[in-house]
């Protein structure tokens, strides 16, 4: 951004011309290159949005009986968000959310609402630092029909308290394999957020987290 004196042979100029934007802020005239709105999207974000669009449209094609069943399910099952607060979502929201999770994990989508409760959270979640990475472990419960959904935030300094909205999806792994190694990480502290997802319904457990230093 450049400051101007007598912009465009005038005392003041505002607006866009020839790829440049002219304006005045606090009595100082300036010019900067014009650019369109920036909304970067990763390949994963694009894939998830495509799945969401697919199932939002698919909900209307279910038929009235199935739509009514999802709406009844939604009324009885408010969502618990990452802060622990409860909020009501629609039957279409539930249908879309569960099916996006299932297909993202490589599982078959569902047409009927779940008839079973959400899975329990991981037992004994432990996050430890290793050279150039971290490990995430938990106690297996003898089941093999669930997956662990792992998200990572970092690197940052030890004093930073990371939150889930700032984390990125890392991988899915079967719950029966109780070790995930995240290697080739930059040095620094990482927070791992993990939940359990049922492979048949897409229902998820509450999130758990742990923090460790990649050395």
Order of alpha helices (4+ residues) and beta strands (2+ residues): beta-beta-beta-beta-alpha-alpha-beta-beta-alpha-beta-beta-beta-beta-beta-beta-beta
